Amino acid sequence: MGVIGIEAVTFGVRSLAKSKDFLTDWGLKILRTGAYGADYACVDGSEIKIRAYDNRKLPPPIQAGSTVREVTWGVEKKRDLKVLAHELSRDRKVKLFKDGSFSTVDDIGLGIKFCVSKLKTLKPKPLQINVPGSNVRIDEAATFYDRATPQTISHIVLGVPDFNIVESFYGERLGFIATDRYTKRGVFLRSAKNGNHHNLFVMNIDTRKPKFNHLAFKVRDIHEVIGGGQFLTKRGWHSQVGPGRHYISSACFWYFESPLGGALEYCADEDIMTDKWRTREFEIGPDRFSEWTFNAGSTFKAPTAASRAK
């Protein structure tokens, strides 16, 4: 279907002021700001948009409180938009825009939009790591970061009553591919054959309605994950979990509670897949699953504490 990845994410928030403070500390570039809200960008141009919770132009919320309201997916070409719009208009209302982009809702009621991708190609300097027997960084100190500068949006995670419904919609209707699974509990989906380990992860939770869990941003390396997390901690934001490394996807991570709802994650060194990859199955356990279930109402729910984000 030509879907590349996440182009933008729009949130409806209870506190625009606190959300603006958080996203500025998160390291995003401010594009536009005003009484209506604000727009921010990663280095590659992917955007985070915040609007007042009661903004009537936003799609309906999937849950109460501050939360994600719309995910914009980028596609390769305009003809991909036509194919997708035709496919989705068979059973739902599709709103078309002059530039060829369009918006609708998925099968759990989350607003989704599609546009031709305008993201920039990134060419960062590769991380050089010395290991016994292979020293590549000579007479040069390692890179340290005072704060993070998110390069791109990696993925979004949702808790849902039945992940099979979501997998069916994104897989059969949009061409997403299952990279890995938690047996009878959740699935990691990537939007293209060659790319991120996952752009969307959905997991079953013990509620009747879907719930936003977290949004992840790629930074350049583990040093930047740590530098960004340390900066946010100094600024008074509450660390939810991390730093650490995921067993599935291999990504280094650090999560922080967010006034946008759920959490935001810094991640680095995520697995990249091709069509040669074969889907794996995992049983749920605290050592592999607990980091995904914060605020999800699940068995492995983590304790929370008072924080600036609340």
KEKE-3310 file (N, C-alpha, C; in steps of 0.2 Angstrom, whole numbers, plus 5000, padded with zeros to 4 digits):
npx = (5004:5011:5013:5024:5028:5026:5020:5015:5008:4994:4988:4975:4974:4973:4980:4987:4998:5007:5009:5016:5028:5033:5036:5045:5056:5058:5065:5061:5058:5051:5038:5026:5015:5002:4987:4978:4986:5000:5013:5026:5042:5053:5070:5069:5058:5045:5030:5023:5008:4999:4983:4969:4959:4945:4944:4935:4938:4946:4947:4936:4939:4948:4948:4945:4952:4968:4975:4980:4974:4974:4983:4995:4999:5013:5014:5022:5019:5007:4998:4996:4989:4976:4973:4972:4962:4951:4950:4947:4935:4925:4919:4918:4917:4926:4937:4942:4956:4962:4976:4977:4978:4970:4958:4951:4944:4950:4947:4945:4941:4951:4957:4964:4976:4981:4995:5006:5023:5034:5046:5063:5078:5089:5106:5116:5131:5139:5139:5153:5161:5172:5178:5185:5198:5194:5197:5190:5188:5200:5211:5200:5187:5172:5155:5145:5129:5120:5106:5092:5089:5076:5076:5067:5050:5047:5037:5020:5010:4996:4984:4971:4954:4954:4967:4967:4957:4963:4975:4969:4963:4974:4983:4976:4969:4978:4991:5001:5013:5016:5029:5033:5025:5015:5009:4992:4990:4996:5003:5017:5018:5024:5025:5030:5039:5052:5060:5057:5057:5044:5030:5019:5012:5001:4991:4982:4971:4963:4950:4935:4937:4949:4966:4978:4995:5010:5021:5035:5051:5065:5082:5100:5109:5113:5120:5113:5100:5102:5107:5096:5086:5092:5092:5078:5074:5081:5074:5062:5053:5044:5052:5047:5051:5067:5084:5085:5085:5075:5070:5063:5064:5076:5079:5086:5080:5071:5058:5046:5033:5019:5012:5004:4997:4998:5014:5030:5044:5061:5071:5084:5095:5086:5080:5080:5070:5068:5060:5064:5063:5056:5041:5041:5036:5031:5030:5021:5029:5036:5050:5050:5039:5034:5038:5031:5018:5014:5002:4992:4982:4985:4990:5004:5005:5014:5020:5015:5020:5018:5020:5028:5021:5008)
npy = (4994:5006:5013:5022:5026:5035:5051:5062:5066:5070:5078:5080:5090:5093:5103:5116:5124:5117:5106:5112:5116:5104:5097:5106:5104:5091:5092:5095:5105:5120:5125:5132:5142:5146:5153:5142:5131:5121:5117:5105:5099:5085:5081:5076:5081:5075:5078:5084:5088:5099:5102:5111:5101:5101:5106:5107:5103:5092:5074:5063:5058:5043:5040:5046:5062:5070:5064:5055:5060:5059:5050:5053:5045:5043:5041:5034:5039:5049:5041:5031:5036:5037:5024:5019:5028:5024:5011:5012:5020:5011:5006:5016:5034:5045:5059:5070:5080:5095:5093:5080:5072:5063:5060:5049:5036:5023:5005:5005:5018:5028:5043:5044:5049:5052:5055:5061:5058:5069:5069:5071:5063:5056:5058:5054:5054:5039:5029:5027:5013:5007:4991:4976:4971:4977:4993:5008:5021:5032:5042:5051:5058:5050:5054:5065:5070:5085:5086:5079:5078:5074:5063:5057:5051:5035:5025:5020:5015:5006:5001:4989:4982:4970:4965:4958:4964:4976:4972:4965:4976:4985:4977:4969:4979:4990:4985:4983:4973:4959:4959:4953:4944:4943:4929:4927:4940:4952:4962:4967:4978:4983:4996:4995:4983:4984:4991:5000:4990:4990:5000:5002:4996:4985:4980:4968:4974:4976:4983:4990:5000:5007:5013:5025:5022:5024:5035:5034:5041:5042:5044:5048:5039:5028:5036:5048:5045:5043:5056:5064:5059:5062:5076:5079:5074:5083:5094:5091:5082:5067:5051:5036:5023:5016:5021:5008:4992:4985:4968:4963:4970:4976:4989:5003:5012:5025:5030:5043:5051:5059:5075:5075:5064:5047:5041:5047:5041:5040:5032:5021:5013:5003:4987:4984:4978:4967:4960:4947:4943:4933:4931:4931:4922:4925:4921:4929:4938:4945:4949:4952:4958:4968:4981:4987:4989:5000:5010:5003:4995:4982:4966:4967:4980:4995:5003:5020:5038:5054:5067:5080:5080:5077)
npz = (5000:5001:5013:5023:5036:5052:5050:5057:5073:5082:5097:5109:5122:5140:5147:5139:5141:5150:5142:5131:5138:5141:5129:5123:5132:5129:5118:5105:5090:5089:5078:5076:5086:5097:5104:5100:5101:5097:5086:5083:5078:5074:5069:5056:5051:5055:5064:5080:5085:5096:5103:5111:5122:5120:5107:5093:5080:5080:5079:5087:5105:5110:5123:5140:5145:5142:5127:5112:5097:5083:5071:5058:5043:5032:5015:5000:4987:4977:4971:4979:4989:4983:4981:4994:4999:4991:4995:5009:5009:5006:5018:5027:5032:5022:5022:5010:5005:4997:4993:4991:5001:5015:5028:5041:5051:5061:5065:5079:5082:5082:5075:5059:5047:5030:5020:5007:5010:5017:5024:5028:5023:5034:5039:5049:5059:5061:5076:5086:5094:5105:5108:5116:5107:5095:5092:5088:5090:5092:5101:5104:5113:5119:5113:5122:5128:5132:5132:5123:5106:5097:5082:5074:5073:5080:5084:5089:5103:5108:5120:5119:5117:5110:5101:5089:5081:5077:5071:5060:5053:5050:5044:5034:5027:5026:5023:5033:5042:5052:5064:5076:5089:5104:5111:5109:5115:5110:5096:5086:5073:5058:5045:5033:5022:5023:5036:5051:5066:5072:5069:5075:5089:5097:5111:5121:5134:5150:5148:5141:5131:5120:5124:5124:5125:5123:5114:5104:5101:5090:5094:5092:5098:5112:5121:5119:5123:5136:5140:5136:5145:5158:5157:5157:5169:5178:5175:5181:5177:5177:5177:5170:5167:5165:5162:5149:5140:5127:5126:5115:5099:5103:5106:5115:5129:5137:5146:5149:5160:5152:5150:5139:5139:5143:5140:5134:5124:5123:5111:5104:5092:5087:5080:5063:5050:5036:5021:5023:5036:5048:5057:5075:5089:5106:5123:5137:5149:5164:5162:5148:5145:5154:5152:5142:5147:5155:5162:5156:5162:5165:5170:5173:5177:5181:5196:5200:5202:5210:5199:5189:5177:5180)
capx = (5000:5015:5014:5031:5028:5022:5022:5013:5003:4990:4985:4970:4977:4969:4984:4992:5004:5011:5011:5021:5034:5036:5038:5051:5061:5059:5070:5058:5059:5044:5036:5020:5012:4997:4981:4975:4990:5007:5016:5033:5045:5059:5075:5067:5051:5039:5028:5019:5003:4994:4977:4965:4955:4939:4944:4930:4941:4949:4943:4933:4945:4947:4948:4945:4958:4973:4977:4981:4968:4975:4990:4996:5004:5015:5015:5027:5017:5000:4993:4995:4983:4970:4972:4970:4956:4946:4949:4944:4929:4920:4915:4918:4917:4933:4937:4947:4959:4965:4982:4976:4978:4963:4957:4946:4945:4952:4942:4944:4939:4956:4958:4970:4976:4986:4998:5013:5028:5039:5051:5070:5083:5094:5113:5120:5138:5139:5142:5160:5161:5178:5177:5191:5200:5192:5196:5189:5188:5206:5212:5194:5182:5165:5150:5140:5123:5117:5099:5091:5086:5073:5077:5061:5045:5048:5031:5015:5008:4990:4980:4965:4951:4955:4972:4965:4953:4967:4979:4966:4962:4980:4986:4972:4967:4984:4997:5005:5016:5018:5036:5033:5019:5015:5004:4985:4990:4998:5007:5021:5017:5028:5020:5033:5043:5059:5060:5057:5054:5037:5028:5012:5011:4994:4991:4975:4970:4956:4945:4931:4939:4956:4969:4985:5001:5016:5024:5042:5055:5072:5088:5105:5112:5112:5122:5108:5095:5104:5108:5090:5083:5095:5090:5071:5074:5083:5069:5057:5048:5045:5054:5042:5055:5073:5086:5085:5085:5070:5072:5060:5066:5083:5080:5088:5074:5069:5051:5044:5026:5018:5005:5000:4993:5002:5021:5034:5050:5067:5074:5089:5097:5081:5080:5078:5069:5067:5055:5067:5062:5050:5038:5042:5030:5034:5025:5021:5033:5039:5056:5049:5033:5031:5040:5026:5011:5013:4996:4988:4977:4986:4993:5010:5005:5019:5018:5016:5021:5017:5025:5026:5017:5001)
capy = (5000:5011:5017:5022:5027:5040:5058:5067:5064:5076:5076:5084:5090:5097:5109:5118:5127:5111:5102:5116:5116:5097:5096:5110:5101:5085:5093:5096:5111:5124:5127:5137:5142:5151:5151:5136:5125:5122:5112:5104:5094:5081:5083:5074:5085:5073:5083:5083:5094:5099:5106:5110:5095:5102:5108:5103:5101:5086:5068:5061:5055:5036:5039:5053:5066:5071:5058:5055:5061:5057:5048:5054:5041:5045:5036:5035:5042:5051:5036:5027:5039:5036:5017:5019:5031:5020:5005:5013:5023:5006:5005:5022:5041:5048:5066:5072:5087:5098:5091:5073:5069:5062:5057:5044:5033:5016:5001:5006:5024:5032:5047:5042:5053:5049:5061:5060:5059:5075:5068:5072:5058:5058:5055:5055:5051:5033:5029:5023:5010:5003:4984:4973:4968:4982:5000:5012:5028:5033:5049:5055:5056:5048:5060:5066:5075:5089:5085:5075:5081:5068:5063:5055:5047:5028:5020:5022:5009:5007:4996:4988:4976:4965:4967:4955:4968:4981:4969:4964:4982:4988:4972:4968:4985:4995:4982:4982:4967:4957:4957:4949:4943:4940:4924:4929:4946:4958:4961:4972:4979:4988:4998:4993:4977:4986:4997:4999:4983:4991:5007:5001:4990:4985:4974:4968:4977:4974:4988:4990:5005:5008:5018:5027:5020:5029:5037:5034:5045:5039:5048:5045:5033:5027:5042:5053:5042:5045:5063:5067:5057:5066:5083:5079:5073:5089:5099:5090:5078:5060:5045:5031:5017:5017:5018:5000:4989:4980:4961:4963:4976:4978:4996:5006:5016:5029:5033:5048:5052:5065:5079:5074:5058:5041:5042:5048:5037:5040:5025:5021:5006:4998:4982:4986:4972:4966:4954:4940:4942:4929:4933:4927:4921:4926:4921:4935:4937:4952:4951:4953:4962:4973:4988:4989:4989:5005:5014:4999:4992:4975:4962:4969:4987:4997:5009:5027:5042:5061:5070:5087:5078:5076)
capz = (5000:5001:5019:5025:5043:5055:5048:5062:5078:5085:5103:5112:5129:5145:5148:5133:5144:5153:5136:5128:5142:5141:5122:5123:5136:5126:5113:5098:5087:5089:5072:5076:5093:5098:5109:5098:5103:5095:5082:5085:5073:5074:5064:5049:5049:5058:5068:5085:5086:5102:5103:5117:5122:5117:5100:5089:5074:5082:5079:5094:5108:5111:5130:5143:5147:5137:5123:5105:5093:5076:5068:5051:5040:5026:5009:4995:4981:4977:4969:4985:4993:4979:4982:5001:5000:4988:4999:5016:5008:5005:5024:5032:5029:5021:5021:5006:5005:4990:4991:4989:5008:5017:5035:5042:5058:5060:5068:5086:5082:5082:5069:5055:5041:5025:5015:5004:5015:5016:5029:5026:5024:5039:5038:5055:5060:5065:5083:5086:5100:5106:5111:5116:5100:5090:5094:5082:5092:5095:5103:5103:5118:5116:5112:5127:5126:5138:5131:5117:5100:5093:5075:5070:5077:5079:5084:5094:5106:5111:5123:5115:5120:5105:5096:5082:5076:5075:5066:5054:5049:5048:5040:5028:5023:5025:5021:5038:5043:5059:5065:5082:5093:5111:5110:5112:5119:5106:5090:5084:5066:5054:5040:5027:5023:5025:5040:5059:5069:5073:5069:5079:5094:5100:5116:5125:5141:5153:5147:5135:5126:5118:5128:5122:5130:5123:5108:5104:5096:5089:5095:5088:5101:5119:5125:5119:5127:5143:5141:5136:5151:5163:5157:5159:5176:5181:5174:5186:5174:5181:5174:5171:5167:5161:5155:5149:5133:5126:5123:5108:5095:5105:5107:5121:5130:5143:5146:5154:5160:5148:5150:5133:5140:5142:5140:5128:5125:5119:5109:5100:5090:5086:5075:5056:5047:5028:5020:5024:5043:5050:5063:5081:5095:5113:5129:5141:5156:5167:5159:5141:5143:5158:5150:5138:5150:5159:5161:5152:5166:5164:5176:5175:5178:5185:5201:5197:5208:5209:5195:5186:5171:5182)
cpx = (5004:5016:5021:5031:5024:5025:5021:5008:5000:4987:4980:4972:4973:4973:4989:4999:5009:5014:5017:5028:5037:5039:5045:5057:5063:5064:5067:5058:5052:5043:5031:5018:5007:4992:4978:4979:4997:5009:5024:5036:5052:5064:5072:5061:5045:5037:5023:5015:4999:4989:4973:4960:4948:4938:4940:4932:4944:4944:4941:4939:4943:4946:4947:4952:4963:4975:4978:4974:4968:4982:4990:5001:5006:5016:5020:5025:5009:4995:4992:4989:4977:4968:4969:4963:4950:4945:4945:4937:4923:4916:4915:4919:4925:4933:4943:4949:4962:4971:4983:4976:4971:4963:4951:4947:4947:4946:4941:4942:4944:4956:4964:4970:4982:4989:5004:5018:5033:5045:5058:5073:5088:5101:5118:5127:5137:5142:5148:5160:5168:5176:5183:5193:5198:5191:5196:5189:5195:5208:5206:5189:5175:5160:5145:5135:5120:5109:5098:5088:5083:5074:5071:5056:5046:5041:5026:5012:5001:4987:4973:4961:4952:4960:4971:4962:4958:4972:4976:4965:4969:4984:4983:4971:4973:4990:5002:5007:5018:5025:5037:5027:5020:5008:4997:4985:4992:5002:5010:5020:5021:5024:5023:5037:5050:5059:5060:5054:5047:5036:5021:5013:5005:4994:4984:4976:4963:4951:4941:4933:4947:4959:4976:4990:5007:5017:5032:5046:5062:5077:5094:5108:5111:5114:5117:5102:5096:5104:5101:5086:5086:5093:5083:5070:5076:5078:5062:5052:5049:5047:5050:5046:5061:5078:5086:5086:5079:5073:5069:5061:5073:5084:5082:5082:5075:5062:5050:5036:5025:5012:5001:4995:4998:5009:5024:5041:5055:5069:5079:5091:5092:5082:5077:5076:5068:5062:5058:5066:5056:5048:5039:5036:5034:5028:5026:5025:5035:5045:5056:5043:5031:5033:5035:5019:5010:5006:4991:4982:4979:4989:5000:5011:5010:5017:5019:5017:5019:5022:5023:5021:5009:4998)
cpy = (5006:5016:5016:5022:5033:5047:5063:5063:5070:5073:5082:5084:5095:5104:5111:5120:5122:5107:5105:5115:5109:5096:5100:5107:5094:5086:5094:5103:5114:5127:5133:5136:5147:5149:5144:5130:5127:5116:5111:5099:5091:5084:5082:5077:5081:5077:5080:5089:5093:5104:5106:5104:5095:5106:5104:5101:5094:5080:5067:5058:5048:5035:5046:5056:5067:5064:5060:5056:5059:5056:5049:5049:5043:5040:5038:5040:5044:5045:5031:5029:5037:5029:5016:5022:5027:5014:5007:5016:5017:5005:5011:5029:5043:5055:5068:5079:5089:5095:5083:5069:5067:5059:5053:5042:5026:5012:5001:5014:5030:5036:5045:5047:5050:5055:5058:5062:5065:5074:5068:5065:5060:5054:5057:5052:5045:5033:5024:5020:5006:4996:4981:4969:4972:4989:5004:5019:5029:5040:5054:5053:5054:5054:5059:5071:5078:5088:5081:5080:5075:5069:5062:5052:5040:5024:5023:5015:5011:5001:4995:4982:4970:4967:4964:4960:4974:4978:4967:4970:4985:4983:4971:4974:4990:4992:4981:4975:4965:4955:4952:4949:4941:4936:4926:4935:4952:4957:4967:4973:4984:4990:4996:4987:4978:4992:4995:4992:4984:4999:5008:4995:4990:4979:4974:4971:4975:4980:4987:4995:5005:5013:5019:5025:5024:5030:5037:5038:5042:5045:5045:5039:5033:5033:5047:5051:5044:5052:5066:5065:5061:5073:5083:5078:5079:5094:5097:5085:5071:5054:5039:5024:5019:5021:5011:4998:4984:4973:4961:4970:4978:4985:4998:5011:5020:5032:5038:5050:5059:5069:5078:5068:5052:5043:5044:5044:5039:5033:5026:5014:5001:4993:4985:4979:4973:4961:4947:4938:4937:4930:4928:4927:4921:4925:4927:4933:4944:4954:4953:4958:4968:4980:4991:4991:4995:5009:5010:4995:4984:4972:4965:4977:4990:5003:5016:5032:5049:5063:5077:5086:5078:5083)
cpz = (5000:5007:5022:5033:5046:5053:5053:5067:5082:5092:5105:5120:5134:5147:5142:5136:5146:5147:5132:5131:5141:5134:5120:5126:5133:5120:5105:5096:5086:5081:5072:5083:5093:5103:5107:5100:5100:5090:5083:5079:5076:5069:5057:5047:5052:5063:5074:5085:5092:5101:5109:5116:5119:5110:5095:5082:5074:5081:5086:5098:5109:5119:5133:5144:5141:5133:5116:5102:5086:5074:5061:5048:5034:5021:5004:4989:4981:4975:4974:4989:4989:4981:4989:5002:4997:4993:5006:5015:5007:5012:5029:5028:5028:5019:5016:5006:4998:4988:4990:4996:5010:5024:5036:5049:5056:5064:5075:5087:5083:5075:5066:5049:5037:5021:5012:5008:5012:5020:5025:5027:5029:5038:5044:5055:5064:5071:5083:5093:5100:5110:5111:5109:5094:5092:5088:5083:5096:5096:5102:5109:5115:5117:5118:5125:5132:5138:5124:5112:5096:5085:5071:5075:5075:5078:5089:5097:5109:5114:5120:5118:5116:5100:5089:5078:5073:5070:5060:5050:5046:5043:5034:5024:5022:5023:5027:5039:5050:5060:5070:5085:5100:5110:5113:5116:5115:5100:5088:5076:5063:5048:5033:5028:5025:5029:5047:5061:5070:5072:5073:5083:5097:5105:5119:5132:5143:5153:5141:5129:5125:5123:5125:5127:5129:5115:5109:5099:5096:5090:5092:5091:5108:5123:5125:5123:5134:5144:5141:5143:5157:5163:5159:5166:5180:5180:5178:5183:5177:5176:5175:5172:5163:5165:5155:5141:5133:5123:5116:5105:5097:5106:5114:5122:5136:5142:5151:5154:5156:5149:5144:5133:5139:5144:5134:5129:5120:5117:5104:5098:5090:5080:5069:5053:5039:5027:5021:5032:5043:5057:5069:5085:5101:5118:5133:5147:5158:5164:5152:5140:5148:5156:5146:5141:5155:5157:5157:5155:5165:5170:5178:5175:5183:5190:5198:5203:5205:5204:5192:5180:5173:5183)
residu = (MET:GLY:VAL:ILE:GLY:ILE:GLU:ALA:VAL:THR:PHE:GLY:VAL:ARG:SER:LEU:ALA:LYS:SER:LYS:ASP:PHE:LEU:THR:ASP:TRP:GLY:LEU:LYS:ILE:LEU:ARG:THR:GLY:ALA:TYR:GLY:ALA:ASP:TYR:ALA:CYS:VAL:ASP:GLY:SER:GLU:ILE:LYS:ILE:ARG:ALA:TYR:ASP:ASN:ARG:LYS:LEU:PRO:PRO:PRO:ILE:GLN:ALA:GLY:SER:THR:VAL:ARG:GLU:VAL:THR:TRP:GLY:VAL:GLU:LYS:LYS:ARG:ASP:LEU:LYS:VAL:LEU:ALA:HIS:GLU:LEU:SER:ARG:ASP:ARG:LYS:VAL:LYS:LEU:PHE:LYS:ASP:GLY:SER:PHE:SER:THR:VAL:ASP:ASP:ILE:GLY:LEU:GLY:ILE:LYS:PHE:CYS:VAL:SER:LYS:LEU:LYS:THR:LEU:LYS:PRO:LYS:PRO:LEU:GLN:ILE:ASN:VAL:PRO:GLY:SER:ASN:VAL:ARG:ILE:ASP:GLU:ALA:ALA:THR:PHE:TYR:ASP:ARG:ALA:THR:PRO:GLN:THR:ILE:SER:HIS:ILE:VAL:LEU:GLY:VAL:PRO:ASP:PHE:ASN:ILE:VAL:GLU:SER:PHE:TYR:GLY:GLU:ARG:LEU:GLY:PHE:ILE:ALA:THR:ASP:ARG:TYR:THR:LYS:ARG:GLY:VAL:PHE:LEU:ARG:SER:ALA:LYS:ASN:GLY:ASN:HIS:HIS:ASN:LEU:PHE:VAL:MET:ASN:ILE:ASP:THR:ARG:LYS:PRO:LYS:PHE:ASN:HIS:LEU:ALA:PHE:LYS:VAL:ARG:ASP:ILE:HIS:GLU:VAL:ILE:GLY:GLY:GLY:GLN:PHE:LEU:THR:LYS:ARG:GLY:TRP:HIS:SER:GLN:VAL:GLY:PRO:GLY:ARG:HIS:TYR:ILE:SER:SER:ALA:CYS:PHE:TRP:TYR:PHE:GLU:SER:PRO:LEU:GLY:GLY:ALA:LEU:GLU:TYR:CYS:ALA:ASP:GLU:ASP:ILE:MET:THR:ASP:LYS:TRP:ARG:THR:ARG:GLU:PHE:GLU:ILE:GLY:PRO:ASP:ARG:PHE:SER:GLU:TRP:THR:PHE:ASN:ALA:GLY:SER:THR:PHE:LYS:ALA:PRO:THR:ALA:ALA:SER:ARG:ALA:LYS)
# end
